[in-house]
Amino acid sequence: MNAPIRRLAFVVAAMFCVLLLSTTWIQFVQAKDLADRPGNRRTLLASYSKERGAILVDGKPVAQSLPTKDQLKWIRAYPQGKEYSHVTGYYSFTYGAGGGLESAENELLSGQSDKLFYRRIVDVITGKPPQGATLELTIDAKVQQAAEEALGDQRGAVVALDPTTGAILAMVSKPQYDPNALASHNLTKVSEAWKSLNADKGRPMINRAIAGDLYPPGSTFKLVTAAAALSSGKYSPSSVVPGPRELDLPDTSATLPNFGHEICGPNGRTTLRHALEMSCNSSFGWLGLQLGPDALRSQADKFGFGQTLHVPMRVTPSVVPDELNKPQTAQAAVGQYDVRVTPLQVAMVTAGIANGGTVMSPYLVKDVRSSDLDVIDTAHPQQLSEAVRPGVADQLTSMMEDVVNSGTGRNAQIPGVQVAGKTGTAEHGEGLAAHVWFTGFAPAKNPKIAVAVVVEDGGTLRSEATGSTVSAPIAKKVMEAGLGR
Amino acid sequence: MDRPGLVWARTDWGLVIAALGLSLIGAVLVWSATRHQLGSALAVRHLINTAIGVVLAAAVTRLDFRGLRAWAPWVYLASLLGLGLVLSPVGSTINGSRSWIELPGGFSVQPSELAKVALCIGLAMILAEGRDRDRPPSHRDVALAWLVAGIPIGLVMLQPDLGSALVLGALALGVIAVSGAPRRWVLGAVGLVAVGITVALTTPLLSAYQRDRLVAFAHPEADPSGIGYQTRQVRIAIGSGGWGGKGLFQGRQTQGGFIPFQQTDFVFSVAGEELGFLGAAGLLLVLGFVVVRALVIAVRTEDAFSRLVAVGVACWLIFQVFENVGMNLGLMPVTGLPLPFVSYGGSSMFACWLAVGLLNNAHLASLRRG
């Protein structure tokens, strides 16, 4: 009787083989074909039509999903339009989640993040449809608006930080774009908007505050050089340093001239404090040569250079080049040659000095909330590094006060409030107007806000522009808005 | 041997663990398929069904197989009664089939599932009489066997539940073939099935909804919003799984709720989409292992009755797996059959675990030889 069972076993084996083979066939051979079928669009619609979490600033939405009557069920809306475009990014049916938080926190906003696991279990048990988490940002609407208005139509970026926590209070990059144009359900218009944004020479989709091509920091980098000098223990603010009209660079016939070819002190000598106050290139070039490239680089790294941060958007690391010969070292010490920074990094240098030498990790999301606004996760300020000793930070603060009180940064003065800061005017090519900087914090004794402002190609003043004339007034308005916090 | 020891020795632990594994995987897949609509309710009920099934299997395992044989006529008659009741006003119609009896408390039973168990025992009883006297079953025995199989098959067809009727037919065919019945009976039955399918497709014998399903199988585009839509969505789901799948709870087709009856008839597509080829093939291998265990028990058993019971279970399970997975893959027409152990459904779960009990019972008979 075993023979028939054996035959039966063959039949059984054959049936399983057929099933395995056809599973293989569908999952590997036909898979592409099946995925391309129009029927699959239904699944896309389904994933899109789930209610996505909102992004809030001071409790008001800057990105939210509103119900629609069309088949997508929800449309993404950005009530402030362009102002927050680089913070929120866009959420488009055609192009997906991109730029800003829409992309960086897509998993939370769409409700798929592992952080929401327990919340999801509750939803499963209570039978609620899944909803994305809501993000409450660290942005202060008043500071953001001040930055938005002060920068105006000029290309550039503004970043404001709370120096004690690292919370980002404002992040503006210009030019901007209207994310509503990409979130539209009129797919033809979305496609047109996308093409024109990508063709725009001003590259409005780039967030210059944290990414993009990076900027030469110009004289704002003298803060790093000064920090290295004071930390070495060989210099104090009153140390006497050379300050000729131009510094002869070793191994070459080139020189490092001062702005306007001025001399920094009688007999070409000055103090470190005064050199910073009037942004004396020859003094800082000389200091760079004395300290050497390694000391400069290591001081920069302590402020956060070279690190890839996520705020949660990825921040391009700022760089001090690896190989610097002597002339290059002198140029790097005044923020030229191939030193490249993000405005956020410059703000972190200033915020570190403001915070007694401790740099806090910058962050943009204050709370993650469920759809009914229960707090799921709260950001805890974290220390990124100890850039300088508290004593050195105090010395730097006092020198930066002089810059604003009587030096290049006078346009950043706020009546009744002591401001500390530093200007920068970064040449970036023959015949091109300089990128102009200001970075500073206020009040100097009890800092509430630290800012970095960069305006590309001199802004509206073109080649007449300096950090003092263009950027300092912008920084002043942003700091004023942050003082009331 | 004391009684607990007896149960212990009777149990084919490989089989039980495989069946338990399938039931638990089933609970997870059912959860994934229904969590958006119903939360965890069905998954929990699936687990409760599994627990009841295990108890039933343990009870059957403890029965003496001679006792089982004595019970066979009554079990068979009870199943006929159940199938008759379904057709009476007591039965209720779900999805065009009159297959269920509603019980108080929101429960319902599907007698066609339990008829599979009854037919395994009934056929074995009739055909094993011949084997005890060490000769093949007579023509009279085989004719009686076909009659015994034919009545429930006919009743199930009347519901109409084509899938279950096919399973019962395959079960009967396998058992009769293995019993040593004269070859003409087996070939005759195969020929009859062939004629039956031809007739079904060419004459109005089948109900409209059965023919719709068969037509949809051949031309899925014919009815994109009905049954054709379903087969296509299922294949899109399985096709999107790839090698490792989309991840549990991540399948877009499954989570989007695009596949009606996914927790029952199309639970295999959840595995295909979310667990990928590895998961789907793994599921098939475990199902195959259960069938192979049934056949191994059949080969090892000297006792003719136990052997035919084991063969019956093997034929039932393999055909049902083939039909169910086949319709998920578009190989077979959609006939509304659960995947053994894995699909959501109490009656099916109980029937499958009763089958495990029967196999364990036969397992003891195989141990006796040595």
Interface residues (C-beta under 8 A of the other chain):
Chain A: M1 N2 P4 I5 R6 R7 L8 A9 V11 V12 M15 F16 V18 L19 L20 S22 T23 T24 I26 Q27 F28 Q30 A31 D33 L34 A35 R37 G39 N40 R42 T43 L44 A46 S47 V124 I125 T126 G127 P129 P130
Chain B: R35 H36 L38 G39 S40 R131 G174 A177 V178 G180 P224 Y229 R232 Q233 R235 I236 I238 G239 S240 G241 G242 W243 R252 Q253 Q255 G256 G257 F258 G272 G276 F277 A280 A281 L284 G288 V291 V292 L295 A298 V299 A304 R307 V311 A314 C315 I318 V321 F322 V325 G326 L329 G330 L331
